[in-house]
Amino acid sequence: MRKTGAKSALLLAEYAKKIFMIYRRDKIRSEPIIVESVEKNEKIEIIYKTNVTEIKGGKFVEELVLDNEYQGSNLLKVDGVFIEIGAEPNSKLALDLGVELDKTGYIDVDRKQKTNIEGVFAAGDITNATGELRQIITGCAQGVLAATSAYEYLKMKK
Ligand SMILES: Cc1cc2nc3c(=O)[nH]c(=O)nc-3n(C[C@H](O)[C@H](O)[C@H](O)COP(=O)(O)OP(=O)(O)OC[C@H]3O[C@@H](n4cnc5c(N)ncnc54)[C@H](O)[C@@H]3O)c2cc1C
């Protein structure tokens, strides 16, 4: 699972006046340098051992309902909510087909987007080709490479 909450809090702190990071555990699990940056950032306040049970508002978000009290109340006034619970690759289909995954569950591909199975190519977020940078543009670039590799493979087979 990718640990994205702390990094996102740091990014949001560049734009927002105040960030509440609501976290169900008692300690952030991220790279030490990220944890240190979050803890040092005066705009970020971490509310540990707490979950959001409801988001309240009308046209816009107004407040959150917490399952623990924070400063004497279960309600926390906010202007917005960003949900970051990490991500797990949905790679079971590939695994069932015998495609090799890396240890984090992403499809292992080479520079031409080839998998371990001849004639099977993969592209996008599900692969380990771009490391942490999973974006539309990187996925599209991999798609072009995968399509070209598939074309070359079919041509060779003729
Ligand atoms: C909240 C959020 C915000 C983002 N913001 C940005 C942004 O601003 N800019 C940017 O560039 N990128 C952004 N991204 C990343 C971007 O969405 C992804 O990099 C991109 O969608 C990856 O494309 P993909 O085709 O690899 O995967 P996906 O878009 O995830 O497509 C995979 C598809 O496969 C389908 N699928 C899965 N399993 C099966 C199965 N077994 N059988 C059939 N179909 C299946 C899924 O339903 C899905 O439709 C954001 C991502 C998130 C989560």
The ligand as a Gaussian input file, in Angstrom:
#p B3LYP/6-31G(d) Opt

LIG

0 1
 C       -7.740000      11.203000      -6.507000
 C       -6.811000      11.128000      -7.694000
 C       -6.447000      12.284000      -8.324000
 C       -5.604000      12.244000      -9.427000
 N       -5.248000      13.414000     -10.050000
 C       -4.466000      13.374000     -11.141000
 C       -4.147000      14.572000     -11.848000
 O       -4.559000      15.669000     -11.481000
 N       -3.343000      14.465000     -12.945000
 C       -2.877000      13.280000     -13.394000
 O       -2.176000      13.244000     -14.400000
 N       -3.174000      12.136000     -12.752000
 C       -3.949000      12.147000     -11.644000
 N       -4.251000      10.981000     -10.975000
 C       -3.661000       9.736000     -11.462000
 C       -4.417000       9.225000     -12.670000
 O       -5.791000       9.133000     -12.366000
 C       -3.843000       7.858000     -13.041000
 O       -2.443000       7.955000     -13.217000
 C       -4.473000       7.333000     -14.322000
 O       -5.866000       7.264000     -14.219000
 C       -3.892000       5.939000     -14.622000
 O       -4.539000       5.423000     -15.750000
 P       -4.596000       3.873000     -15.969000
 O       -5.309000       3.690000     -17.273000
 O       -3.252000       3.274000     -15.793000
 O       -5.466000       3.298000     -14.765000
 P       -6.982000       3.585000     -14.383000
 O       -7.388000       4.954000     -14.796000
 O       -7.091000       3.199000     -12.942000
 O       -7.789000       2.564000     -15.287000
 C       -7.814000       1.180000     -15.035000
 C       -9.167000       0.655000     -15.483000
 O       -9.138000      -0.763000     -15.428000
 C      -10.362000      -1.198000     -14.866000
 N      -10.143000      -2.540000     -14.283000
 C       -9.477000      -2.854000     -13.152000
 N       -9.484000      -4.190000     -12.963000
 C      -10.174000      -4.722000     -13.978000
 C      -10.527000      -6.059000     -14.349000
 N      -10.155000      -7.115000     -13.603000
 N      -11.241000      -6.234000     -15.470000
 C      -11.596000      -5.161000     -16.250000
 N      -11.286000      -3.882000     -15.959000
 C      -10.583000      -3.680000     -14.845000
 C      -10.724000      -0.166000     -13.840000
 O      -12.096000      -0.186000     -13.558000
 C      -10.305000       1.121000     -14.579000
 O      -11.339000       1.630000     -15.374000
 C       -5.106000      11.006000      -9.891000
 C       -5.497000       9.830000      -9.233000
 C       -6.328000       9.890000      -8.142000
 C       -6.724000       8.589000      -7.453000

